Amino acid sequence: RFLMTLPRPVPVGSLTCQKDSYRTTFQSTVFSCSEKPNSAGFYEIQLIDTILFPEGGGQPCDHGKIDNIPIKNVQRKGASAIHHSPEPLPPGKEISIEIDFKRRFDHMQQHSGQHLLSAILERDYKMDTVSWSLGETRSYVDLDVPAGVIPEQIFSLAEAKINEAIRNKLAVRVTVQDKPDEGAHKIPEDYDMSGGIRYITISELDRNACCGTHVSNLSDLQAIKFLHSEKAKAYTRLFFLVGNRIFSQFQESYDRDRALTRLLNGATPDVFLESVTRLQKQLKDTQKDIKNYLKELGGVLAQQLGDQAKEKGFAVLHRDDADLEFLNAIANNFKGYSGGLILLTGGTAKLGGPLLLLGNEKAVAGCGKRLQTDLNIKGGGKGRWQGKSSDWLNLSRVHSIVSETANS
C-alpha cells in the first residue's frame, strides 16, 4: 500500500544511519507496507528515513525496534531500505525507532577497522584485500597473496602500525557525491547510485566507496588484534578483532584459564600444554589397561557360559551396564563356535540395548527369527546374530524363547 502524498523515501546512501552512525533513536513515517507477509512470515515495510542499517557492503543489518516491534532483518532493495516486521504498519503512521547500539557500534568498529587494516597492508606491504567478512565473533580479510608467503613478523609490524594510527586519533569523514573519484576502484555492480556515491576517508590513509556505518575517529576503534592467517583458495585469509571484541575475547580466555586451572589441580596457564599432554598419556595408558582387563574378563565369562551351554544346551548373560564392546569381548572367545545357544544382552529395562546370539547356525537362525516375529527385535546374521532392543521389559520372554529353541 502506498500513500503517494508522502515525501519520497531517502535512498540508501543518504539514510540517517549513514549520516550519523551514533544516533540511537529516531522519528520517521511509514511510506509503504506489503499487503501480506512474505514467505518468511514478515511484512516488508519502507520508511521515509531510518536509523536501521540495511545489510550491504559486507556488513550485517542493524537490529532494533519500530514502535516496540522487534526488527532483526533490514535489507536493501535497489535504493530502498526494507524492514522485515512481524506486524504490519499503515502507511502515513508516524513511528519511533530504537537501535540495538551495542550491535551497531560493534559493526562500526569492525568495518572501520577493516578499512584501516586493508589501507595499511596495501600501502606499506602491497597486499590488496580482495574480500572480507564481518563475522559474529571474528572477522577476516582475504589478501591477494598466496598462503605461507607472508612472514609472521610482517603481520606483527603491520599490526603495530595500525594501532599507532588508532592512537594518533585520525579523523574518519563521510562524504556523498554524484560521480566516482577519477581513477577510483570500480564501484560494485549492486551499488545503487541514486542516493549518491558515499566515500569513507581516513585522513591521508584511505578513501573508498562504502555504504556501511563507521566511527568518526579512529580512537573509537580502541585497538586491533590480528589472530592468525590460513590458506583460502589462492589467497591468505587473515582473522582479526577490533575494539570491544578484543576485551570480550580476553575475558573469555581468562575465564577459561581459571576454569582449566581448577580442573588441572592448580596448574597455571604456562603449564597447561604440559599438563594436558601428561593427562592424554595417562588416558591412553588407562584405555590400554581397560582393554586388556576387558579381554581377560571376557575370557573368564566365556568359559563360564560355554560350560553352562554344554550342560543345559543354552546359556544367557545380561548386564545393565554392558555395551556392545563388552558383549563382543565375550563373544570373540567363541569364534567358530557351533554348540548350544548363548545369549548376551546389555542395557537397562527401560532403554534396552545390544544383543548377541551365538551357537549352531540353524538354531541361531530359528531363534533370531522368533525374536523378530514375536518381540520385534531387529537384527540378523548367521551363527552370530546381532540385534538391538528398544527396551528389556520383556527380557524374561527373550530368555524363554532361547530356552525353547535350544530344547526343541
C-alpha angles and dihedrals in degrees: 000000000000134000103205091192090069120095116266113268118258108257124238106272093046100049117132090245087061095044095047112019091178096061113113104181133036142172117225143152131247110247099181142352128193115251092231135021117265125246090282091054098254132123114233110230130185120196130201087245135347145194091208107099116225116227112269146116091044091302122118119233125266124258123220146115135282108202087339091306108131114242118192102158126056117167135186115237107182104307093337129100109219118199116206107217131182087217131047122242124201119243111256094031114135110229141184122231126204123185132213091239096183088063092041094051091047090055090047091053095047095044097046088043090055091051090052094044094049092046095055095042089052097043100043104025105026092238111144120205109231097180142345141200130211102210129190094254106010138011134214143196125211110224123205091239126100114254116264094025097096114078114228091238089063090059089048091052092046092049090053092051092049092052090047089057089052091051089050088063095227115192122246114210131194120208133172123208138169099239134036120256115271109265092007124147114280113276111242113262093237093052108115106212097192088100091048130256112292118212128196113206124190106195107276093328106079145001120181139156108252138157096201133107116262143183118259094225132026089234087076088066089066093193145338124226125193112216110186142310131233141173117280109179105292094344142075113246113210118195120206146169129216132201118319092015089067091056092046091050091048092050092049091049092047093049090047091050091052092049091049091048089058092046093047094052097256099321112158123229093258090065099037092106092050092046095049092046089053091048091049090053091048090049092049091050091047092050090051090051092048090051091053093046090048090052091050093047090047089054093051093048091045090055091051093047092047091053091049092049091050091050101040102021091246142037134200134198128184130177125177091214097046120115129187092271090058092047091049090051086063098037093051088070089063101062109152090010116155102164131106120333117280118193121197120185136171138187140061125296093252100041101034122200147189128342132198123188119191135181144065108012094232094047092045091051093049094047093045091052091053092049088054098045099036101036104017092237109162118225149102148191142119120263087348112053115192123192146146133228125206089220141359098222086118096046093125089056090051090053090048091054090052091049094047092048093048093050097041 
